[in-house]
Amino acid sequence: MALESVERTENGYLVDMNDWTEEIAAELFAEEGIEPTEEHWDVVRYVREERLNGEEPNERQILKAMQKKWGRKVTSKEMYEMFPNMPSKQGLKIGGCPQSTRKGGY
């Protein structure tokens, strides 16, 4: 399934999380101007999994989860270099999740 074949909100988020595939995610990465590394995919998969479990991870939760997964200290600056428009927001968008309604990063 290609990105143009799925329904999206005016902000580019998928209307139905079930439409998401990694191919669509790759197109969303390109649309966001991000060349994904395996670490980008880790973040996207993490926020998607959390969202599917009814959670909406914030920046701090993402940072802690990635530190644990990658086995090293990860800075907020590094996360924002990976996802310039906010790791939680871009992660949710690329992960095919609904747009966050939360304010702020923490």
NUKE-535672 format. One record per residue: residue number from 1; residue in one letter; x, y, z of N, C-alpha, C in turn. Coordinates in Angstrom, 1 decimal, padded with zeros to 4 digits. Atoms other than C-alpha are relative to their C-alpha. Layout:
{nr:NUM; rest:A; n_px:X; n_py:Y; n_pz:Z; ca_px:X; ca_py:Y; ca_pz:Z; c_px:X; c_py:Y; c_pz:Z}
...
//
This chain:
{nr:1; rest:M; n_px:000.9; n_py:-001.2; n_pz:000.0; ca_px:000.0; ca_py:000.0; ca_pz:000.0; c_px:000.9; c_py:001.2; c_pz:000.0}
{nr:2; rest:A; n_px:-000.8; n_py:-001.2; n_pz:000.1; ca_px:001.3; ca_py:003.4; ca_pz:-000.9; c_px:-000.6; c_py:001.2; c_pz:000.8}
{nr:3; rest:L; n_px:000.5; n_py:-001.2; n_pz:-000.8; ca_px:001.0; ca_py:006.7; ca_pz:001.0; c_px:-001.2; c_py:000.7; c_pz:-000.6}
{nr:4; rest:E; n_px:001.1; n_py:-000.7; n_pz:000.6; ca_px:-001.3; ca_py:008.3; ca_pz:-001.5; c_px:-001.3; c_py:-000.7; c_pz:000.0}
{nr:5; rest:S; n_px:001.3; n_py:000.8; n_pz:000.0; ca_px:-003.8; ca_py:005.5; ca_pz:-001.2; c_px:-000.6; c_py:-000.1; c_pz:001.4}
{nr:6; rest:V; n_px:000.6; n_py:000.0; n_pz:-001.4; ca_px:-004.4; ca_py:006.1; ca_pz:002.6; c_px:-000.6; c_py:001.3; c_pz:000.3}
{nr:7; rest:E; n_px:000.6; n_py:-001.3; n_pz:-000.4; ca_px:-006.6; ca_py:008.7; ca_pz:004.2; c_px:000.8; c_py:000.6; c_pz:001.1}
{nr:8; rest:R; n_px:-000.8; n_py:-000.8; n_pz:-001.0; ca_px:-004.8; ca_py:011.4; ca_pz:006.1; c_px:-000.7; c_py:001.2; c_pz:000.5}
{nr:9; rest:T; n_px:000.5; n_py:-001.3; n_pz:-000.6; ca_px:-005.6; ca_py:014.4; ca_pz:008.3; c_px:000.6; c_py:001.1; c_pz:-000.8}
{nr:10; rest:E; n_px:-000.6; n_py:-001.2; n_pz:000.7; ca_px:-004.9; ca_py:017.9; ca_pz:007.1; c_px:001.5; c_py:000.2; c_pz:000.4}
{nr:11; rest:N; n_px:-001.4; n_py:-000.1; n_pz:-000.4; ca_px:-001.6; ca_py:017.7; ca_pz:009.1; c_px:000.8; c_py:-001.2; c_pz:-000.5}
{nr:12; rest:G; n_px:-000.7; n_py:001.1; n_pz:000.6; ca_px:-000.6; ca_py:014.5; ca_pz:007.3; c_px:000.1; c_py:-001.3; c_pz:000.8}
{nr:13; rest:Y; n_px:000.0; n_py:001.2; n_pz:-000.8; ca_px:-001.3; ca_py:012.0; ca_pz:010.0; c_px:-001.0; c_py:-001.0; c_pz:-000.6}
{nr:14; rest:L; n_px:000.9; n_py:001.0; n_pz:000.5; ca_px:-002.9; ca_py:008.7; ca_pz:009.0; c_px:-001.3; c_py:000.0; c_pz:000.8}
{nr:15; rest:V; n_px:001.3; n_py:000.0; n_pz:-000.6; ca_px:-006.7; ca_py:008.6; ca_pz:009.8; c_px:-000.1; c_py:-001.4; c_pz:000.8}
{nr:16; rest:D; n_px:000.1; n_py:001.3; n_pz:-000.6; ca_px:-006.5; ca_py:004.8; ca_pz:010.5; c_px:001.3; c_py:-000.6; c_pz:000.3}
{nr:17; rest:M; n_px:-001.3; n_py:000.6; n_pz:-000.4; ca_px:-003.5; ca_py:003.3; ca_pz:012.4; c_px:000.2; c_py:-001.3; c_pz:-000.7}
{nr:18; rest:N; n_px:-000.1; n_py:001.3; n_pz:000.6; ca_px:-004.3; ca_py:000.0; ca_pz:010.7; c_px:000.5; c_py:000.1; c_pz:-001.5}
{nr:19; rest:D; n_px:-000.5; n_py:-000.2; n_pz:001.4; ca_px:-003.3; ca_py:001.5; ca_pz:007.3; c_px:001.5; c_py:000.0; c_pz:-000.1}
{nr:20; rest:W; n_px:-001.4; n_py:-000.2; n_pz:000.0; ca_px:000.3; ca_py:001.8; ca_pz:008.4; c_px:000.8; c_py:-001.3; c_pz:-000.4}
{nr:21; rest:T; n_px:-001.0; n_py:001.1; n_pz:000.3; ca_px:003.1; ca_py:-000.3; ca_pz:006.9; c_px:001.4; c_py:000.7; c_pz:000.0}
{nr:22; rest:E; n_px:-001.4; n_py:-000.6; n_pz:000.0; ca_px:006.9; ca_py:000.2; ca_pz:007.0; c_px:000.2; c_py:000.7; c_pz:-001.4}
{nr:23; rest:E; n_px:-000.2; n_py:-000.7; n_pz:001.3; ca_px:006.7; ca_py:001.2; ca_pz:003.3; c_px:-000.6; c_py:001.4; c_pz:000.1}
{nr:24; rest:I; n_px:000.6; n_py:-001.3; n_pz:-000.2; ca_px:004.3; ca_py:004.0; ca_pz:004.2; c_px:000.9; c_py:000.8; c_pz:000.9}
{nr:25; rest:A; n_px:-000.9; n_py:-000.7; n_pz:-000.9; ca_px:006.6; ca_py:004.9; ca_pz:007.1; c_px:001.2; c_py:000.6; c_pz:-000.8}
{nr:26; rest:A; n_px:-001.1; n_py:-000.4; n_pz:000.8; ca_px:009.5; ca_py:005.1; ca_pz:004.6; c_px:-000.4; c_py:001.3; c_pz:-000.8}
{nr:27; rest:E; n_px:000.4; n_py:-001.1; n_pz:000.7; ca_px:007.5; ca_py:007.5; ca_pz:002.5; c_px:-000.2; c_py:001.3; c_pz:000.9}
{nr:28; rest:L; n_px:000.2; n_py:-001.1; n_pz:-001.0; ca_px:006.6; ca_py:009.6; ca_pz:005.6; c_px:001.4; c_py:000.6; c_pz:000.4}
{nr:29; rest:F; n_px:-001.3; n_py:-000.5; n_pz:-000.3; ca_px:010.3; ca_py:009.8; ca_pz:006.5; c_px:000.5; c_py:000.9; c_pz:-001.1}
{nr:30; rest:A; n_px:-000.4; n_py:-000.8; n_pz:001.1; ca_px:011.0; ca_py:011.1; ca_pz:003.0; c_px:-000.7; c_py:001.4; c_pz:000.0}
{nr:31; rest:E; n_px:000.9; n_py:-001.2; n_pz:-000.1; ca_px:008.1; ca_py:013.6; ca_pz:003.3; c_px:000.5; c_py:001.0; c_pz:001.1}
{nr:32; rest:E; n_px:-000.5; n_py:-000.8; n_pz:-001.1; ca_px:009.6; ca_py:014.8; ca_pz:006.6; c_px:001.4; c_py:000.5; c_pz:-000.2}
{nr:33; rest:G; n_px:-001.4; n_py:-000.4; n_pz:000.3; ca_px:013.0; ca_py:015.2; ca_pz:005.0; c_px:001.0; c_py:-000.7; c_pz:000.9}
{nr:34; rest:I; n_px:-000.9; n_py:000.8; n_pz:-000.9; ca_px:014.6; ca_py:012.5; ca_pz:007.2; c_px:000.5; c_py:-001.2; c_pz:-000.7}
{nr:35; rest:E; n_px:-000.6; n_py:001.2; n_pz:000.6; ca_px:017.0; ca_py:009.9; ca_pz:005.9; c_px:000.1; c_py:-001.0; c_pz:001.2}
{nr:36; rest:P; n_px:000.0; n_py:000.8; n_pz:-001.2; ca_px:016.2; ca_py:007.1; ca_pz:008.4; c_px:001.1; c_py:-001.0; c_pz:000.2}
{nr:37; rest:T; n_px:-001.0; n_py:001.0; n_pz:-000.4; ca_px:018.8; ca_py:005.1; ca_pz:010.2; c_px:-000.7; c_py:-001.1; c_pz:000.8}
{nr:38; rest:E; n_px:000.6; n_py:001.0; n_pz:-000.8; ca_px:018.1; ca_py:002.0; ca_pz:012.3; c_px:-000.5; c_py:000.6; c_pz:001.3}
{nr:39; rest:E; n_px:000.4; n_py:-000.7; n_pz:-001.2; ca_px:017.9; ca_py:004.3; ca_pz:015.3; c_px:-001.3; c_py:000.8; c_pz:-000.2}
{nr:40; rest:H; n_px:001.3; n_py:-000.6; n_pz:000.3; ca_px:015.1; ca_py:006.3; ca_pz:013.6; c_px:-001.1; c_py:-001.0; c_pz:000.1}
{nr:41; rest:W; n_px:001.0; n_py:001.1; n_pz:000.0; ca_px:013.2; ca_py:003.1; ca_pz:013.1; c_px:-000.3; c_py:-000.5; c_pz:001.4}
{nr:42; rest:D; n_px:000.2; n_py:000.4; n_pz:-001.4; ca_px:013.7; ca_py:002.1; ca_pz:016.7; c_px:-001.0; c_py:001.0; c_pz:000.7}
{nr:43; rest:V; n_px:000.8; n_py:-001.0; n_pz:-000.6; ca_px:012.1; ca_py:005.4; ca_pz:017.8; c_px:-001.5; c_py:-000.1; c_pz:-000.5}
{nr:44; rest:V; n_px:001.3; n_py:000.1; n_pz:000.6; ca_px:009.2; ca_py:005.0; ca_pz:015.4; c_px:-000.8; c_py:-001.2; c_pz:000.5}
{nr:45; rest:R; n_px:000.7; n_py:001.3; n_pz:-000.4; ca_px:008.5; ca_py:001.4; ca_pz:016.3; c_px:-000.4; c_py:000.1; c_pz:001.5}
{nr:46; rest:Y; n_px:000.3; n_py:-000.1; n_pz:-001.4; ca_px:008.7; ca_py:002.3; ca_pz:020.0; c_px:-001.3; c_py:000.8; c_pz:000.2}
{nr:47; rest:V; n_px:001.2; n_py:-000.9; n_pz:-000.3; ca_px:006.2; ca_py:005.2; ca_pz:019.9; c_px:-001.3; c_py:-000.7; c_pz:-000.6}
{nr:48; rest:R; n_px:001.1; n_py:000.7; n_pz:000.6; ca_px:003.9; ca_py:003.1; ca_pz:017.6; c_px:-000.5; c_py:-001.1; c_pz:001.0}
{nr:49; rest:E; n_px:000.3; n_py:001.1; n_pz:-001.0; ca_px:004.0; ca_py:000.1; ca_pz:020.1; c_px:-000.7; c_py:000.6; c_pz:001.2}
{nr:50; rest:E; n_px:000.6; n_py:-000.6; n_pz:-001.2; ca_px:003.3; ca_py:002.4; ca_pz:023.0; c_px:-001.4; c_py:000.5; c_pz:-000.3}
{nr:51; rest:R; n_px:001.3; n_py:-000.6; n_pz:000.4; ca_px:000.4; ca_py:004.1; ca_pz:021.2; c_px:-001.0; c_py:-001.1; c_pz:-000.2}
{nr:52; rest:L; n_px:000.9; n_py:001.1; n_pz:000.1; ca_px:-001.1; ca_py:000.7; ca_pz:020.3; c_px:-000.4; c_py:-000.6; c_pz:001.4}
{nr:53; rest:N; n_px:000.3; n_py:000.5; n_pz:-001.3; ca_px:-001.0; ca_py:-000.1; ca_pz:024.0; c_px:-000.7; c_py:001.1; c_pz:000.8}
{nr:54; rest:G; n_px:000.7; n_py:-001.0; n_pz:-000.7; ca_px:-002.9; ca_py:003.1; ca_pz:024.8; c_px:000.8; c_py:001.1; c_pz:000.6}
{nr:55; rest:E; n_px:-000.9; n_py:-001.0; n_pz:-000.5; ca_px:000.1; ca_py:005.2; ca_pz:025.8; c_px:000.3; c_py:001.0; c_pz:-001.0}
{nr:56; rest:E; n_px:-000.5; n_py:-001.0; n_pz:000.9; ca_px:001.3; ca_py:008.4; ca_pz:024.3; c_px:001.4; c_py:000.5; c_pz:000.6}
{nr:57; rest:P; n_px:-001.3; n_py:-000.3; n_pz:-000.6; ca_px:005.1; ca_py:008.6; ca_pz:025.1; c_px:000.4; c_py:001.5; c_pz:-000.3}
{nr:58; rest:N; n_px:-000.5; n_py:-001.3; n_pz:000.2; ca_px:006.6; ca_py:012.0; ca_pz:025.7; c_px:001.5; c_py:000.0; c_pz:-000.3}
{nr:59; rest:E; n_px:-001.4; n_py:000.0; n_pz:000.4; ca_px:010.1; ca_py:013.1; ca_pz:024.9; c_px:000.9; c_py:-000.7; c_pz:001.0}
{nr:60; rest:R; n_px:-000.9; n_py:000.6; n_pz:-001.1; ca_px:011.6; ca_py:012.0; ca_pz:028.3; c_px:-000.2; c_py:-001.6; c_pz:-000.1}
{nr:61; rest:Q; n_px:000.2; n_py:001.4; n_pz:000.1; ca_px:010.0; ca_py:008.5; ca_pz:027.9; c_px:000.7; c_py:-000.6; c_pz:-001.2}
{nr:62; rest:I; n_px:-000.6; n_py:000.5; n_pz:001.2; ca_px:011.3; ca_py:008.1; ca_pz:024.4; c_px:001.5; c_py:000.0; c_pz:000.3}
{nr:63; rest:L; n_px:-001.4; n_py:-000.1; n_pz:-000.3; ca_px:014.8; ca_py:009.2; ca_pz:025.5; c_px:000.4; c_py:-001.1; c_pz:000.9}
{nr:64; rest:K; n_px:-000.4; n_py:001.1; n_pz:-000.9; ca_px:014.9; ca_py:006.7; ca_pz:028.4; c_px:-000.1; c_py:-001.3; c_pz:-000.7}
{nr:65; rest:A; n_px:000.1; n_py:001.3; n_pz:000.7; ca_px:013.6; ca_py:003.9; ca_pz:026.2; c_px:001.1; c_py:-000.3; c_pz:-000.9}
{nr:66; rest:M; n_px:-001.1; n_py:000.2; n_pz:001.0; ca_px:016.2; ca_py:004.5; ca_pz:023.6; c_px:001.4; c_py:-000.2; c_pz:000.6}
{nr:67; rest:Q; n_px:-001.2; n_py:000.2; n_pz:-000.8; ca_px:019.0; ca_py:004.8; ca_pz:026.2; c_px:000.1; c_py:-001.5; c_pz:000.4}
{nr:68; rest:K; n_px:000.0; n_py:001.4; n_pz:-000.4; ca_px:018.0; ca_py:001.4; ca_pz:027.4; c_px:000.2; c_py:-000.9; c_pz:-001.2}
{nr:69; rest:K; n_px:-000.2; n_py:000.8; n_pz:001.2; ca_px:017.7; ca_py:-000.1; ca_pz:023.9; c_px:001.3; c_py:000.1; c_pz:-000.7}
{nr:70; rest:W; n_px:-001.3; n_py:-000.2; n_pz:000.7; ca_px:020.9; ca_py:001.4; ca_pz:022.5; c_px:001.2; c_py:-000.2; c_pz:001.0}
{nr:71; rest:G; n_px:-001.1; n_py:000.2; n_pz:-000.9; ca_px:022.9; ca_py:000.9; ca_pz:025.7; c_px:001.0; c_py:001.1; c_pz:000.2}
{nr:72; rest:R; n_px:-000.9; n_py:-001.2; n_pz:-000.2; ca_px:024.3; ca_py:004.4; ca_pz:025.9; c_px:-000.9; c_py:001.2; c_pz:000.3}
{nr:73; rest:K; n_px:000.6; n_py:-001.3; n_pz:-000.3; ca_px:023.5; ca_py:007.9; ca_pz:027.0; c_px:-000.5; c_py:000.7; c_pz:-001.3}
{nr:74; rest:V; n_px:000.6; n_py:-000.6; n_pz:001.2; ca_px:021.2; ca_py:009.6; ca_pz:024.5; c_px:-000.5; c_py:001.4; c_pz:000.5}
{nr:75; rest:T; n_px:000.3; n_py:-001.3; n_pz:-000.4; ca_px:020.8; ca_py:013.4; ca_pz:024.7; c_px:-001.3; c_py:000.5; c_pz:-000.7}
{nr:76; rest:S; n_px:001.1; n_py:-000.6; n_pz:000.6; ca_px:017.7; ca_py:015.4; ca_pz:024.0; c_px:000.4; c_py:000.7; c_pz:-001.4}
{nr:77; rest:K; n_px:-000.5; n_py:-000.6; n_pz:001.2; ca_px:019.8; ca_py:017.3; ca_pz:021.4; c_px:000.1; c_py:-001.0; c_pz:-001.1}
{nr:78; rest:E; n_px:-000.2; n_py:001.0; n_pz:001.0; ca_px:020.6; ca_py:014.1; ca_pz:019.6; c_px:-001.4; c_py:-000.4; c_pz:-000.6}
{nr:79; rest:M; n_px:001.3; n_py:000.3; n_pz:000.4; ca_px:016.9; ca_py:013.2; ca_pz:019.5; c_px:-000.6; c_py:001.0; c_pz:-000.9}
{nr:80; rest:Y; n_px:000.5; n_py:-001.1; n_pz:000.8; ca_px:016.0; ca_py:016.6; ca_pz:018.1; c_px:000.8; c_py:000.1; c_pz:-001.4}
{nr:81; rest:E; n_px:-000.7; n_py:000.0; n_pz:001.2; ca_px:018.7; ca_py:016.2; ca_pz:015.5; c_px:-000.6; c_py:-001.1; c_pz:-000.9}
{nr:82; rest:M; n_px:000.6; n_py:001.1; n_pz:000.8; ca_px:017.1; ca_py:012.9; ca_pz:014.4; c_px:-001.4; c_py:000.4; c_pz:-000.4}
{nr:83; rest:F; n_px:001.4; n_py:-000.4; n_pz:000.3; ca_px:013.5; ca_py:014.4; ca_pz:014.6; c_px:-000.1; c_py:001.5; c_pz:000.3}
{nr:84; rest:P; n_px:000.0; n_py:-001.5; n_pz:-000.2; ca_px:013.8; ca_py:018.2; ca_pz:014.2; c_px:-001.3; c_py:000.6; c_pz:000.5}
{nr:85; rest:N; n_px:001.3; n_py:-000.5; n_pz:-000.4; ca_px:010.0; ca_py:018.7; ca_pz:014.6; c_px:-000.6; c_py:-000.6; c_pz:001.2}
{nr:86; rest:M; n_px:000.4; n_py:000.6; n_pz:-001.3; ca_px:009.9; ca_py:017.0; ca_pz:018.0; c_px:-000.1; c_py:-001.6; c_pz:-000.2}
{nr:87; rest:P; n_px:000.0; n_py:001.5; n_pz:000.2; ca_px:010.6; ca_py:013.2; ca_pz:018.4; c_px:-001.3; c_py:-000.6; c_pz:000.2}
{nr:88; rest:S; n_px:001.3; n_py:000.7; n_pz:-000.3; ca_px:007.2; ca_py:012.4; ca_pz:019.9; c_px:-001.0; c_py:000.3; c_pz:-001.2}
{nr:89; rest:K; n_px:001.0; n_py:-000.4; n_pz:001.1; ca_px:005.2; ca_py:014.3; ca_pz:017.2; c_px:000.4; c_py:-000.7; c_pz:-001.3}
{nr:90; rest:Q; n_px:-000.4; n_py:000.6; n_pz:001.3; ca_px:007.3; ca_py:013.1; ca_pz:014.2; c_px:000.0; c_py:-001.5; c_pz:000.1}
{nr:91; rest:G; n_px:000.0; n_py:001.5; n_pz:-000.1; ca_px:007.6; ca_py:009.6; ca_pz:015.6; c_px:-001.4; c_py:-000.5; c_pz:-000.1}
{nr:92; rest:L; n_px:001.4; n_py:000.4; n_pz:000.1; ca_px:003.8; ca_py:009.4; ca_pz:016.0; c_px:-000.4; c_py:000.1; c_pz:-001.5}
{nr:93; rest:K; n_px:000.4; n_py:-000.2; n_pz:001.4; ca_px:003.3; ca_py:010.7; ca_pz:012.5; c_px:000.5; c_py:-001.0; c_pz:-000.9}
{nr:94; rest:I; n_px:-000.7; n_py:001.0; n_pz:000.9; ca_px:005.8; ca_py:008.4; ca_pz:010.8; c_px:-000.5; c_py:-001.4; c_pz:000.4}
{nr:95; rest:G; n_px:000.5; n_py:001.3; n_pz:-000.5; ca_px:004.5; ca_py:005.6; ca_pz:013.0; c_px:-001.5; c_py:-000.3; c_pz:-000.3}
{nr:96; rest:G; n_px:001.4; n_py:000.2; n_pz:000.4; ca_px:001.0; ca_py:006.0; ca_pz:011.6; c_px:-001.0; c_py:000.2; c_pz:001.1}
{nr:97; rest:C; n_px:000.8; n_py:-000.2; n_pz:-001.2; ca_px:-000.4; ca_py:007.1; ca_pz:014.9; c_px:-000.8; c_py:001.3; c_pz:-000.1}
{nr:98; rest:P; n_px:000.7; n_py:-001.2; n_pz:-000.1; ca_px:-003.0; ca_py:009.8; ca_pz:015.7; c_px:000.9; c_py:001.2; c_pz:000.5}
{nr:99; rest:Q; n_px:-000.7; n_py:-001.1; n_pz:-000.4; ca_px:-001.7; ca_py:013.3; ca_pz:016.2; c_px:-000.1; c_py:000.2; c_pz:001.5}
{nr:100; rest:S; n_px:000.0; n_py:-000.3; n_pz:-001.5; ca_px:-000.7; ca_py:014.2; ca_pz:019.8; c_px:-000.8; c_py:001.2; c_pz:000.3}
{nr:101; rest:T; n_px:000.8; n_py:-001.1; n_pz:-000.5; ca_px:-003.1; ca_py:016.4; ca_pz:021.7; c_px:000.7; c_py:000.6; c_pz:001.2}
{nr:102; rest:R; n_px:-000.7; n_py:-000.5; n_pz:-001.2; ca_px:-000.6; ca_py:017.0; ca_pz:024.5; c_px:000.8; c_py:001.2; c_pz:-000.4}
{nr:103; rest:K; n_px:-000.8; n_py:-001.2; n_pz:000.2; ca_px:001.2; ca_py:020.3; ca_pz:024.9; c_px:001.4; c_py:-000.2; c_pz:000.6}
{nr:104; rest:G; n_px:-001.3; n_py:000.0; n_pz:-000.6; ca_px:004.9; ca_py:020.6; ca_pz:025.5; c_px:000.7; c_py:-001.4; c_pz:-000.2}
{nr:105; rest:G; n_px:-000.8; n_py:001.2; n_pz:000.2; ca_px:007.7; ca_py:017.9; ca_pz:025.5; c_px:000.0; c_py:-000.9; c_pz:001.2}
{nr:106; rest:Y; n_px:000.0; n_py:000.8; n_pz:-001.2; ca_px:007.4; ca_py:016.7; ca_pz:029.1; c_px:-001.3; c_py:000.0; c_pz:000.6}
//
